[in-house]
Amino acid sequence: MTTPADRLVGLLDLERIEQDIFRGRSPDESLQRVFGGQVAGQALVAAGRTTDGLRPVHSLHAYFLRPGRPGVPIVYQVERVRDGRSFTTRRVVAVQQGRTIFNLTASFHRPEPGFEHQAPMPEVPGPEDLPTLTAEIRSHLGELPNTLQRMERRQAFDIRYVDRLRWTPQELQGAEPRSAVWMRAVGPLGDDPLVHTCALTYASDMTLLDAVRIPIEPLWGPRGFDMASLDHAMWFHHPFRADEWFLYQQESPIATGGRGLARGQIFDREGRLLVSVMQEGLFRAVAPAPDGTTDADAKTGSAGADIAGRS
């Protein structure tokens, strides 16, 4: 029986159709656009498959240019920008139906010794002391809607919020623009380090913009805003496994002009800072329809439906 972790690994297993050209499948989901973390993870796979495999990726910088269509394959074209003594650089363009939807530049670095320091990991409860995301939703909603039942069956990552979810505007009063979640893949991902790096890249886009939304609206339920990722940057500091627990600390230093900036730090259980992340998202208020729904509701239903389509 195929597990959600198996499906994630399969999603990241691109087909090589030419020396530096790869094709990735895009699940045929009910959402209007492909999940950005999927495209970023697949693009990084394409970049990594053109290197010697001895230099792990140390950073990536990406732009989401157009929404991708679910169910339509995505072609990844890799440019070998540089192969130096210590660094390797790749540029990747993602094309769907003849249109560029995404581009990424990734840099790979030969491991070498150096001095070290890092920010401390925040003190938070461990994942075993927190409810699963679906358990927390079920405790509030009772029987899960069909979209959330589907999420529970298909979600590739176990997500556990450190702070309880807020369900009403009243609960948002005084809320700071920050969030933290424990995450891990729901099953083993194998032993290829690139797969773990790309799986975490996939997961890094799942909750980061929550930090922007927290002072504005509840994270679950009908949306008053249409959201879209604009760009995404990551710096990888230590090796890790994405099928082991990691803490994703997230905060938003500013939101203005229809855009919100979020930054994240990913720690392992021993307190090592594994990855740093930055992302900017577009936030546009959506006027409610006469029946009380919004255009954003029609596009993604709820945050639950959004995440359900991401695995």
Backbone bond lengths (Angstrom), bond angles and torsions (degrees), N, CA, C in turn:
res aa  C-N    CA-C-N  psi(-1)  N-CA   C-N-CA  omega(-1)  CA-C   N-CA-C  phi
1 M - - - 1.463 - - 1.524 109.34 -
2 T 1.328 117.61 131.94 1.459 121.87 -178.87 1.520 110.11 -76.39
3 T 1.330 116.41 131.71 1.460 121.92 179.79 1.524 109.64 -99.26
4 P 1.353 118.28 164.89 1.460 119.74 175.56 1.528 112.43 -58.17
5 A 1.337 117.96 -35.16 1.463 120.00 177.47 1.523 110.67 -66.33
6 D 1.331 116.79 -39.89 1.470 120.14 176.36 1.521 110.67 -60.76
7 R 1.336 116.35 -42.02 1.466 119.72 179.77 1.520 111.49 -64.92
8 L 1.346 116.81 -36.48 1.460 119.55 178.02 1.522 110.46 -65.63
9 V 1.328 117.05 -45.32 1.460 120.15 178.11 1.531 110.00 -60.86
10 G 1.330 116.84 -40.97 1.457 120.26 177.86 1.518 112.16 -64.16
11 L 1.330 116.69 -37.19 1.458 120.76 178.64 1.526 111.35 -63.78
12 L 1.339 115.92 -31.67 1.459 120.88 -178.74 1.530 112.77 -89.91
13 D 1.323 117.50 -1.61 1.460 121.75 -179.73 1.523 108.77 -92.34
14 L 1.327 116.92 89.28 1.456 121.77 -173.78 1.524 111.22 -77.08
15 E 1.319 114.69 153.40 1.462 121.91 174.60 1.531 108.88 -90.45
16 R 1.327 116.82 125.47 1.471 120.24 176.28 1.532 107.88 -83.73
17 I 1.328 116.79 118.37 1.460 119.84 -179.03 1.529 112.19 -109.00
18 E 1.315 117.67 -10.04 1.464 124.21 172.16 1.521 106.46 -157.26
19 Q 1.319 117.86 179.17 1.462 119.81 -174.12 1.531 111.56 -55.04
20 D 1.326 118.62 -47.70 1.462 121.77 -177.70 1.527 111.10 -123.99
21 I 1.314 116.28 30.10 1.461 121.32 179.03 1.527 108.45 -127.70
22 F 1.327 115.74 129.95 1.453 121.75 -176.13 1.528 109.03 -129.15
23 R 1.339 114.93 156.15 1.457 119.95 177.07 1.521 108.77 -124.83
24 G 1.313 115.51 130.79 1.457 121.47 177.54 1.514 110.50 -116.44
25 R 1.315 116.10 144.23 1.455 118.73 178.20 1.522 108.90 -84.78
26 S 1.298 115.17 156.19 1.453 122.55 177.56 1.516 107.90 -126.00
27 P 1.329 118.92 116.55 1.468 119.93 -176.62 1.516 111.51 -56.17
28 D 1.316 115.83 144.32 1.459 121.79 179.50 1.523 107.98 -84.13
29 E 1.333 115.27 90.15 1.457 121.23 -176.13 1.520 110.65 -102.90
30 S 1.345 115.96 169.58 1.462 121.15 179.69 1.521 112.33 -80.34
31 L 1.353 117.36 -10.38 1.455 119.58 -178.38 1.521 110.67 -73.70
32 Q 1.329 114.54 162.21 1.457 120.60 -176.78 1.521 112.66 -80.50
33 R 1.339 117.79 -19.80 1.458 119.32 -177.97 1.521 110.19 -143.74
34 V 1.320 114.91 155.07 1.458 121.91 179.85 1.525 108.92 -69.78
35 F 1.329 116.21 140.60 1.460 121.84 176.98 1.521 109.94 -61.73
36 G 1.345 116.36 128.51 1.455 120.70 -176.28 1.515 114.00 -61.07
37 G 1.346 117.74 -35.27 1.462 120.01 179.29 1.511 112.34 -62.91
38 Q 1.336 116.70 -30.84 1.466 119.75 177.01 1.522 110.23 -64.08
39 V 1.343 116.97 -47.24 1.460 120.66 -177.54 1.535 109.99 -65.73
40 A 1.328 117.22 -41.45 1.464 120.16 179.18 1.524 110.97 -63.73
41 G 1.336 117.25 -43.97 1.454 120.26 179.67 1.517 112.26 -64.32
42 Q 1.334 116.95 -43.09 1.460 119.79 179.25 1.527 111.36 -66.36
43 A 1.334 117.25 -40.01 1.467 119.74 178.79 1.519 111.11 -62.68
44 L 1.334 116.65 -37.86 1.457 119.29 178.71 1.527 110.98 -68.98
45 V 1.324 117.39 -35.69 1.468 120.04 173.56 1.524 109.58 -58.61
46 A 1.337 116.71 -47.33 1.459 120.26 -179.19 1.521 110.77 -59.33
47 A 1.332 117.28 -44.65 1.465 120.21 178.84 1.521 110.81 -62.14
48 G 1.329 117.47 -46.29 1.454 121.19 -177.10 1.510 113.36 -65.39
49 R 1.333 117.61 -32.03 1.461 120.76 -178.96 1.527 112.64 -71.43
50 T 1.329 118.76 -9.16 1.469 121.20 177.17 1.528 111.86 -101.46
51 T 1.343 117.14 7.06 1.461 120.42 176.45 1.522 109.67 -105.56
52 D 1.341 116.40 176.46 1.466 119.71 -179.38 1.525 112.83 -79.66
53 G 1.335 117.44 -4.17 1.454 121.02 178.29 1.509 114.83 80.04
54 L 1.330 118.04 -0.88 1.464 121.80 -178.39 1.522 112.55 -95.96
55 R 1.326 116.53 -8.91 1.464 120.83 -179.35 1.526 108.47 -117.54
56 P 1.315 118.19 111.03 1.468 119.22 178.10 1.522 111.00 -69.79
57 V 1.322 115.50 153.25 1.460 119.76 176.73 1.525 109.20 -66.64
58 H 1.331 116.48 137.72 1.462 118.90 176.74 1.519 112.07 -112.98
59 S 1.353 118.68 -17.79 1.458 119.19 176.35 1.514 109.85 -161.04
60 L 1.334 113.80 155.26 1.463 120.28 171.70 1.523 108.15 -143.76
61 H 1.313 114.33 149.40 1.460 122.28 176.94 1.528 107.11 -136.23
62 A 1.331 117.01 128.45 1.457 119.76 -171.10 1.522 110.73 -141.50
63 Y 1.338 114.42 153.96 1.459 122.58 174.65 1.528 109.48 -127.10
64 F 1.336 115.22 134.01 1.453 121.96 172.66 1.530 106.97 -91.87
65 L 1.315 116.91 114.06 1.457 121.71 -170.84 1.529 113.40 -99.00
66 R 1.312 117.36 -39.71 1.461 122.60 177.78 1.522 108.56 -142.93
67 P 1.333 117.67 152.67 1.467 118.51 175.35 1.518 110.79 -68.67
68 G 1.337 116.30 137.51 1.458 120.49 175.84 1.515 110.86 -86.19
69 R 1.332 116.44 153.02 1.453 121.86 -179.11 1.524 110.04 -95.65
70 P 1.331 118.21 123.32 1.472 119.94 176.60 1.519 111.08 -60.22
71 G 1.342 115.18 145.30 1.448 121.02 177.24 1.502 115.10 85.34
72 V 1.336 117.53 -6.60 1.458 121.46 -178.86 1.530 108.74 -108.66
73 P 1.348 119.42 128.10 1.473 120.35 -179.59 1.530 111.85 -58.03
74 I 1.329 115.07 152.78 1.455 122.41 177.47 1.523 108.12 -118.37
75 V 1.317 117.64 131.04 1.456 123.28 179.29 1.527 108.38 -100.26
76 Y 1.335 115.68 132.46 1.462 122.27 -178.89 1.523 108.84 -113.25
77 Q 1.326 116.37 117.66 1.460 123.12 -179.36 1.526 108.40 -105.12
78 V 1.335 116.83 121.82 1.461 122.24 -174.21 1.531 109.89 -104.98
79 E 1.321 115.39 131.43 1.471 121.53 173.01 1.523 108.25 -107.11
80 R 1.341 116.54 126.70 1.472 121.60 178.70 1.521 108.21 -84.53
81 V 1.315 115.82 90.25 1.463 120.93 -173.68 1.521 111.68 -71.03
82 R 1.338 116.84 -42.91 1.474 119.36 -175.56 1.515 110.00 -158.10
83 D 1.329 115.79 140.32 1.454 123.87 169.76 1.525 106.40 -128.55
84 G 1.340 116.00 92.22 1.462 120.65 -177.43 1.512 111.92 -98.59
85 R 1.325 115.25 -173.56 1.465 119.46 -179.19 1.518 111.94 -70.14
86 S 1.345 117.08 -32.28 1.459 120.61 -177.95 1.523 113.14 -118.38
87 F 1.321 116.87 -27.63 1.465 120.53 -173.79 1.527 110.83 -124.99
88 T 1.329 113.98 145.70 1.461 123.02 174.02 1.522 107.47 -124.69
89 T 1.334 116.64 133.39 1.458 120.96 -177.79 1.520 109.87 -123.32
90 R 1.328 115.27 135.08 1.449 121.62 178.11 1.533 109.65 -131.18
91 R 1.324 114.33 142.69 1.467 121.06 172.73 1.518 108.36 -116.05
92 V 1.326 116.64 133.40 1.463 121.44 -176.51 1.525 109.06 -124.88
93 V 1.317 116.19 133.40 1.465 122.90 174.29 1.515 107.99 -116.14
94 A 1.329 116.12 127.39 1.466 121.47 178.20 1.520 108.73 -99.44
95 V 1.329 115.75 126.74 1.464 121.70 -175.63 1.522 109.01 -123.30
96 Q 1.317 115.40 134.82 1.459 120.68 177.02 1.531 108.03 -134.86
97 Q 1.317 115.95 122.51 1.463 122.19 -178.85 1.534 111.40 53.31
98 G 1.334 115.56 41.48 1.447 121.12 174.87 1.514 115.60 80.64
99 R 1.326 118.30 3.29 1.469 121.72 -178.35 1.519 110.04 -120.40
100 T 1.330 116.16 136.24 1.455 121.16 176.99 1.517 109.21 -73.12
101 I 1.346 116.23 124.19 1.458 120.14 -179.33 1.522 112.73 -110.33
102 F 1.361 117.15 -13.10 1.466 119.29 -170.91 1.516 108.24 -166.14
103 N 1.314 117.03 143.49 1.466 118.86 168.23 1.514 110.59 -137.01
104 L 1.312 115.01 154.15 1.465 121.98 -174.49 1.522 109.43 -145.71
105 T 1.317 115.49 140.02 1.458 121.46 169.02 1.523 107.61 -118.19
106 A 1.325 116.89 128.78 1.466 122.22 -178.73 1.520 109.16 -124.97
107 S 1.320 115.55 141.82 1.462 121.79 178.14 1.521 109.03 -120.62
108 F 1.338 115.59 134.53 1.461 123.25 -179.00 1.522 108.19 -115.22
109 H 1.336 117.19 140.99 1.465 121.60 -172.60 1.521 110.67 -129.06
110 R 1.310 115.89 131.56 1.464 121.01 174.31 1.523 108.82 -65.16
111 P 1.339 119.77 126.26 1.470 121.35 -178.98 1.530 111.40 -57.18
112 E 1.330 115.72 136.83 1.461 121.01 177.45 1.521 108.77 -151.75
113 P 1.332 118.04 156.61 1.471 120.79 -178.27 1.524 110.96 -76.32
114 G 1.342 115.56 160.14 1.459 121.12 177.99 1.519 110.04 -177.26
115 F 1.337 116.47 172.66 1.465 119.87 179.77 1.528 109.27 -71.74
116 E 1.341 116.14 161.99 1.463 120.02 -174.46 1.524 111.67 -139.66
117 H 1.326 114.75 143.34 1.464 123.45 163.40 1.511 106.81 -158.19
118 Q 1.335 118.01 162.05 1.454 120.69 179.76 1.521 109.89 -159.92
119 A 1.327 115.95 159.45 1.457 121.75 173.41 1.519 109.28 -69.87
120 P 1.338 118.05 147.15 1.465 119.65 179.99 1.518 111.65 -74.17
121 M 1.312 114.52 151.92 1.458 120.79 174.67 1.532 109.16 -74.85
122 P 1.342 118.81 136.25 1.469 119.72 177.95 1.524 111.43 -65.84
123 E 1.308 116.00 153.16 1.456 121.26 177.28 1.527 108.85 -84.56
124 V 1.302 115.96 115.32 1.467 121.86 -177.92 1.525 108.55 -140.75
125 P 1.333 117.86 160.45 1.465 119.84 174.14 1.525 110.46 -62.30
126 G 1.325 116.09 151.41 1.454 120.53 176.80 1.519 111.36 -74.23
127 P 1.321 117.87 163.03 1.469 120.07 -177.20 1.520 113.69 -62.02
128 E 1.335 117.84 -30.09 1.464 119.94 -179.93 1.526 111.84 -65.65
129 D 1.328 116.99 -21.66 1.461 121.27 -178.96 1.522 112.95 -92.10
130 L 1.317 117.92 5.08 1.454 122.00 -176.07 1.529 110.20 -120.62
131 P 1.334 117.45 148.65 1.472 119.42 178.29 1.520 110.83 -74.28
132 T 1.319 115.82 152.41 1.453 118.86 171.65 1.527 108.50 -65.67
133 L 1.314 115.40 160.46 1.456 119.57 -179.21 1.523 111.26 -59.67
134 T 1.320 117.20 -47.18 1.459 119.30 -178.23 1.528 111.77 -67.40
135 A 1.339 117.95 -32.73 1.463 120.21 176.96 1.522 110.66 -65.53
136 E 1.329 116.49 -40.17 1.462 119.92 179.18 1.528 110.98 -67.02
137 I 1.324 116.09 -39.95 1.462 119.21 178.29 1.527 110.17 -66.56
138 R 1.348 116.62 -41.94 1.462 120.28 -179.72 1.526 111.10 -63.37
139 S 1.334 117.25 -36.45 1.464 119.56 -179.54 1.527 111.43 -65.00
140 H 1.322 116.69 -24.83 1.468 120.13 179.71 1.523 111.91 -94.77
141 L 1.334 117.32 -41.00 1.458 121.03 -173.73 1.522 113.52 -96.35
142 G 1.353 116.79 -14.31 1.451 118.79 -173.44 1.518 110.16 77.37
143 E 1.320 117.84 -130.01 1.455 121.47 179.34 1.524 109.63 -62.83
144 L 1.331 115.74 129.26 1.456 120.00 -174.76 1.524 111.37 -72.79
145 P 1.342 117.34 138.96 1.464 119.93 171.00 1.534 109.85 -59.80
146 N 1.320 115.44 163.77 1.470 120.20 -176.65 1.522 111.94 -57.15
147 T 1.349 117.22 -39.25 1.466 119.21 -177.91 1.517 110.95 -64.31
148 L 1.336 117.28 -36.35 1.460 119.54 -179.09 1.521 111.30 -79.11
149 Q 1.330 117.85 -30.30 1.460 119.45 172.54 1.525 109.55 -62.73
150 R 1.304 115.48 -39.41 1.467 119.87 178.18 1.520 110.12 -65.94
151 M 1.340 116.77 -40.56 1.457 120.92 177.77 1.527 110.34 -59.21
152 E 1.328 116.22 -43.83 1.455 120.83 -177.94 1.525 111.08 -61.91
153 R 1.337 116.69 -35.22 1.465 120.59 -179.26 1.527 112.46 -78.00
154 R 1.345 116.96 -32.66 1.456 120.44 -167.57 1.521 114.29 -109.46
155 Q 1.333 118.03 -15.21 1.454 119.55 -173.17 1.533 111.45 -60.87
156 A 1.331 116.20 126.82 1.462 120.78 -175.74 1.518 112.60 -81.68
157 F 1.343 117.94 -15.12 1.456 121.04 -178.62 1.519 110.58 -124.96
158 D 1.313 115.22 136.83 1.463 122.58 170.40 1.523 106.51 -80.39
159 I 1.333 116.97 119.97 1.463 122.86 -176.35 1.518 108.27 -117.63
160 R 1.336 116.32 129.41 1.470 121.20 179.73 1.529 108.93 -133.78
161 Y 1.323 115.85 113.20 1.461 121.55 -178.47 1.526 109.95 -74.39
162 V 1.328 116.50 133.13 1.463 121.37 178.38 1.528 109.79 -68.71
163 D 1.342 117.49 -44.29 1.468 121.47 175.74 1.515 108.76 -96.56
164 R 1.328 115.99 139.67 1.457 119.62 -178.59 1.521 110.41 -59.37
165 L 1.314 116.02 146.29 1.458 120.68 178.92 1.521 110.52 -64.79
166 R 1.308 115.92 143.70 1.460 122.08 176.22 1.521 108.16 -100.03
167 W 1.321 115.97 133.24 1.460 120.25 -171.29 1.528 113.48 -109.27
168 T 1.325 117.65 -17.30 1.461 120.73 -175.91 1.517 109.97 -129.12
169 P 1.349 117.16 156.87 1.474 119.40 175.97 1.525 112.50 -58.50
170 Q 1.329 117.51 -31.53 1.460 119.65 180.00 1.534 111.46 -63.45
171 E 1.334 116.44 -35.12 1.461 119.81 179.94 1.520 112.30 -70.16
172 L 1.323 116.95 -14.77 1.461 120.44 -178.70 1.521 112.70 -84.92
173 Q 1.309 117.94 -11.13 1.462 120.26 -176.45 1.527 109.99 -59.95
174 G 1.336 115.55 124.17 1.459 121.11 -179.23 1.505 114.82 78.42
175 A 1.341 118.12 3.73 1.469 120.48 -178.56 1.519 110.32 -69.67
176 E 1.311 116.32 135.33 1.463 122.13 176.70 1.525 109.75 -84.34
177 P 1.335 117.39 150.86 1.463 120.01 -179.54 1.527 112.06 -78.67
178 R 1.302 115.45 68.52 1.466 120.37 178.59 1.513 110.09 -151.94
179 S 1.320 115.50 157.11 1.459 121.63 -178.51 1.514 107.95 -154.26
180 A 1.316 116.88 160.91 1.468 121.66 175.40 1.517 108.45 -146.95
181 V 1.320 115.78 138.07 1.460 120.92 178.16 1.527 109.26 -137.24
182 W 1.314 115.29 145.42 1.460 121.10 164.89 1.522 107.15 -90.13
183 M 1.324 116.79 141.31 1.455 121.64 179.97 1.518 109.69 -142.95
184 R 1.324 115.22 152.77 1.468 122.10 166.13 1.529 107.63 -164.50
185 A 1.301 116.30 153.16 1.465 119.96 174.56 1.523 108.99 -61.99
186 V 1.318 116.38 146.33 1.464 120.22 -173.88 1.519 113.08 -79.17
187 G 1.329 117.66 -0.59 1.454 121.49 177.27 1.513 109.91 -158.81
188 P 1.327 117.79 171.01 1.467 120.68 -178.77 1.520 111.44 -64.14
189 L 1.347 115.03 143.49 1.459 121.99 -178.09 1.524 112.84 -110.19
190 G 1.325 117.56 10.49 1.455 119.61 -177.94 1.517 111.62 85.70
191 D 1.319 116.59 -167.11 1.462 120.55 -172.03 1.527 113.74 -118.41
192 D 1.323 118.54 8.40 1.457 120.71 178.14 1.526 108.68 -78.23
193 P 1.357 119.25 115.35 1.470 120.29 -178.36 1.519 112.94 -57.75
194 L 1.341 117.81 -34.41 1.457 120.03 -179.53 1.523 110.79 -64.33
195 V 1.326 118.03 -37.31 1.464 120.70 178.41 1.521 110.11 -62.55
196 H 1.329 117.76 -42.55 1.463 120.83 179.29 1.527 110.73 -65.46
197 T 1.327 117.05 -40.53 1.459 120.18 178.33 1.517 110.60 -63.33
198 C 1.319 117.09 -43.60 1.463 120.53 -177.87 1.526 111.09 -73.57
199 A 1.336 118.16 -32.08 1.461 120.71 175.88 1.527 110.06 -65.81
200 L 1.324 117.54 -41.25 1.461 119.30 177.88 1.532 110.56 -68.94
201 T 1.335 117.47 -34.91 1.461 120.12 174.18 1.522 109.76 -59.43
202 Y 1.315 116.79 -43.94 1.468 122.40 174.85 1.527 110.05 -55.39
203 A 1.334 116.99 -50.05 1.466 121.30 -175.56 1.524 112.49 -69.73
204 S 1.323 117.58 -26.17 1.461 120.49 -174.50 1.515 112.73 -64.26
205 D 1.331 117.58 -19.20 1.464 121.89 -179.13 1.519 112.57 -95.12
206 M 1.325 118.29 1.08 1.459 120.66 -172.19 1.519 112.98 -78.69
207 T 1.326 118.04 -38.00 1.467 120.45 -172.13 1.521 113.58 -129.23
208 L 1.331 119.03 -1.44 1.464 120.39 -169.94 1.518 112.46 -62.12
209 L 1.325 118.20 -41.66 1.462 120.15 -178.61 1.527 112.90 -74.45
210 D 1.340 117.74 -4.85 1.466 120.00 171.42 1.518 111.04 -53.30
211 A 1.328 115.97 -39.46 1.467 119.81 -175.95 1.527 111.35 -60.61
212 V 1.331 116.75 -33.45 1.467 120.25 178.42 1.520 110.16 -70.56
213 R 1.319 117.01 -38.81 1.465 121.77 -173.06 1.513 114.15 -78.38
214 I 1.331 118.19 -24.23 1.468 120.32 -169.73 1.529 113.63 -53.90
215 P 1.340 121.03 -43.90 1.468 118.28 178.65 1.522 113.76 -74.80
216 I 1.345 117.97 -6.97 1.461 121.43 -170.98 1.524 112.33 -101.43
217 E 1.346 116.71 -46.51 1.455 120.42 -173.62 1.518 109.79 -158.09
218 P 1.325 118.31 157.83 1.468 120.00 175.95 1.527 110.71 -58.94
219 L 1.340 115.66 148.19 1.453 119.78 -178.04 1.514 113.08 -73.45
220 W 1.342 117.07 -16.78 1.467 120.49 -176.57 1.512 109.14 -125.99
221 G 1.316 116.10 142.77 1.452 121.36 -178.26 1.518 110.78 110.24
222 P 1.332 117.96 -173.67 1.469 121.34 -178.03 1.520 111.31 -58.36
223 R 1.311 115.69 142.32 1.457 121.42 -177.61 1.523 111.26 -97.87
224 G 1.321 114.78 140.31 1.451 120.21 171.11 1.508 112.31 -95.50
225 F 1.337 116.34 -1.84 1.456 121.06 -177.76 1.521 109.96 -131.94
226 D 1.319 115.61 141.14 1.453 120.68 168.45 1.524 106.64 -90.54
227 M 1.328 117.00 131.14 1.456 122.50 -174.61 1.514 110.45 -118.59
228 A 1.326 115.71 147.22 1.461 120.60 173.70 1.526 108.58 -154.07
229 S 1.327 116.87 137.89 1.459 120.83 174.56 1.524 109.25 -71.78
230 L 1.330 116.52 136.69 1.463 121.74 178.73 1.517 111.95 -101.95
231 D 1.324 116.46 -47.79 1.461 120.40 178.05 1.517 108.85 -149.46
232 H 1.322 115.51 168.22 1.462 120.48 -172.08 1.526 107.94 -154.75
233 A 1.312 116.66 132.90 1.465 121.24 178.37 1.517 109.11 -136.36
234 M 1.344 115.90 141.94 1.458 121.44 179.78 1.524 109.70 -140.20
235 W 1.340 114.82 145.13 1.462 122.15 174.58 1.528 106.99 -126.30
236 F 1.312 116.36 125.02 1.462 122.43 -175.13 1.528 108.63 -102.45
237 H 1.331 116.60 122.82 1.464 121.51 -171.99 1.525 114.17 -104.92
238 H 1.320 117.32 -34.85 1.468 122.39 -177.35 1.522 108.96 -139.96
239 P 1.328 117.80 153.45 1.472 119.50 172.98 1.520 110.75 -67.40
240 F 1.319 117.03 157.09 1.462 121.80 -176.12 1.519 108.84 -160.58
241 R 1.324 114.63 171.62 1.462 122.67 170.88 1.529 107.21 -119.36
242 A 1.326 116.14 128.66 1.460 120.16 179.93 1.520 112.34 -78.14
243 D 1.350 118.13 -8.08 1.463 120.48 175.79 1.527 111.57 -96.72
244 E 1.333 116.76 14.03 1.463 122.63 170.22 1.526 108.12 -117.21
245 W 1.341 116.50 153.24 1.466 120.65 -173.83 1.530 111.42 -58.71
246 F 1.341 114.78 135.34 1.462 120.40 169.50 1.525 108.65 -136.59
247 L 1.324 115.39 147.33 1.461 122.34 179.62 1.520 108.92 -97.35
248 Y 1.318 116.37 126.90 1.461 123.02 -179.81 1.524 107.78 -109.26
249 Q 1.329 116.56 99.83 1.464 123.09 178.33 1.524 108.25 -89.82
250 Q 1.344 117.48 127.20 1.462 121.84 -172.09 1.519 110.77 -132.61
251 E 1.333 116.69 142.51 1.455 120.95 175.96 1.523 109.29 -151.18
252 S 1.327 114.81 159.19 1.461 120.81 179.53 1.520 109.00 -121.30
253 P 1.344 118.35 111.69 1.466 119.95 -179.56 1.518 113.49 -75.92
254 I 1.372 117.78 -21.86 1.462 118.94 -176.99 1.523 110.20 -163.16
255 A 1.333 114.56 147.67 1.460 122.71 167.84 1.518 106.81 -138.46
256 T 1.322 116.91 126.67 1.462 121.20 -178.48 1.525 109.13 -164.41
257 G 1.330 115.76 153.28 1.453 120.29 175.31 1.513 114.95 62.42
258 G 1.336 117.44 27.91 1.457 120.33 -178.77 1.514 114.47 81.55
259 R 1.337 116.95 4.95 1.462 120.97 179.56 1.531 109.66 -126.04
260 G 1.319 115.43 148.06 1.452 120.91 176.66 1.518 110.06 -128.78
261 L 1.327 116.57 136.49 1.463 122.21 -179.95 1.519 109.53 -103.77
262 A 1.311 116.45 134.12 1.464 122.09 177.96 1.516 109.41 -130.00
263 R 1.319 115.53 145.88 1.462 120.68 176.21 1.522 108.35 -132.62
264 G 1.319 115.26 148.45 1.449 119.77 -177.12 1.516 112.07 -137.71
265 Q 1.314 115.26 153.52 1.462 123.25 173.00 1.520 107.81 -127.48
266 I 1.321 116.51 131.97 1.456 122.41 -177.39 1.522 108.70 -112.82
267 F 1.331 116.35 121.69 1.463 123.44 -177.35 1.526 109.66 -116.90
268 D 1.344 116.44 150.33 1.460 118.98 168.99 1.527 108.91 -89.06
269 R 1.321 116.94 178.96 1.466 120.61 -174.79 1.520 112.38 -68.28
270 E 1.335 117.14 -19.44 1.463 120.72 178.09 1.528 111.61 -86.11
271 G 1.317 117.80 -1.01 1.455 120.90 177.46 1.512 114.72 91.40
272 R 1.331 118.79 5.54 1.463 120.19 177.27 1.527 109.70 -74.81
273 L 1.318 116.03 134.64 1.458 121.03 174.56 1.520 107.81 -78.48
274 L 1.332 116.73 111.53 1.453 122.20 -174.36 1.522 112.66 -88.94
275 V 1.336 116.21 -45.18 1.457 121.47 -170.76 1.523 108.77 -145.97
276 S 1.329 116.63 142.93 1.463 123.04 169.63 1.520 108.24 -113.36
277 V 1.341 116.33 142.34 1.457 121.25 -173.23 1.528 109.48 -135.25
278 M 1.332 116.42 143.93 1.464 122.57 170.54 1.525 107.77 -134.91
279 Q 1.319 115.82 143.21 1.460 120.39 177.57 1.515 110.09 -152.48
280 E 1.339 115.84 141.88 1.454 120.59 171.22 1.521 108.44 -114.43
281 G 1.333 115.61 139.07 1.447 120.35 -179.84 1.515 111.64 -125.91
282 L 1.314 115.54 154.60 1.457 122.56 176.22 1.519 108.62 -92.36
283 F 1.338 117.03 132.63 1.466 122.65 179.66 1.527 107.95 -129.38
284 R 1.334 116.21 112.76 1.460 121.16 179.19 1.516 109.41 -122.14
285 A 1.331 115.65 125.49 1.455 119.91 178.11 1.517 110.12 -63.67
286 V 1.333 115.30 140.88 1.456 121.61 -178.37 1.521 108.34 -116.60
287 A 1.322 116.98 126.16 1.463 121.45 -179.81 1.524 109.89 -72.52
288 P 1.335 117.85 136.97 1.469 119.39 179.51 1.518 111.41 -69.72
289 A 1.322 115.17 147.25 1.460 122.14 175.38 1.525 109.30 -80.21
290 P 1.332 118.17 169.22 1.470 120.02 179.63 1.523 113.75 -56.47
291 D 1.343 117.40 -29.50 1.464 119.36 -179.80 1.518 112.91 -84.33
292 G 1.350 116.32 3.62 1.463 119.96 177.81 1.499 114.57 93.50
293 T 1.359 118.15 -11.34 1.458 120.09 177.37 1.510 109.51 -84.04
294 T 1.334 116.12 173.92 1.457 121.13 178.77 1.514 108.73 -128.18
295 D 1.330 114.81 165.06 1.459 118.77 174.55 1.506 110.70 -58.30
296 A 1.344 116.97 -36.27 1.465 119.71 179.30 1.517 110.55 -64.45
297 D 1.353 117.17 -36.30 1.460 119.37 176.38 1.519 110.39 -59.58
298 A 1.327 115.51 -42.83 1.458 119.22 -177.85 1.513 111.47 -65.76
299 K 1.331 117.27 -31.52 1.454 120.23 -176.48 1.522 112.00 -80.22
300 T 1.329 116.66 -43.12 1.458 118.47 -173.25 1.521 113.29 -129.05
301 G 1.322 117.93 -2.00 1.457 120.61 178.92 1.509 110.63 71.74
302 S 1.297 117.88 -82.15 1.464 123.32 178.89 1.500 107.03 -149.39
303 A 1.323 115.29 174.35 1.454 118.16 175.73 1.515 110.49 -57.54
304 G 1.329 116.66 -34.30 1.455 119.83 177.83 1.516 111.94 -63.10
305 A 1.317 116.55 -43.71 1.454 119.44 178.89 1.506 110.63 -66.20
306 D 1.337 116.26 -36.81 1.464 120.53 178.87 1.516 110.49 -59.41
307 I 1.333 116.81 -50.87 1.458 119.60 -178.72 1.525 110.04 -68.59
308 A 1.332 117.22 -32.29 1.468 118.52 179.17 1.511 111.10 -59.74
309 G 1.315 117.44 -32.85 1.444 119.93 -179.58 1.498 114.01 -82.89
310 R 1.316 117.92 2.18 1.452 121.03 -173.92 1.513 113.10 -96.46
311 S 1.287 119.62 5.17 1.455 120.34 -178.89 1.507 110.40 -130.88
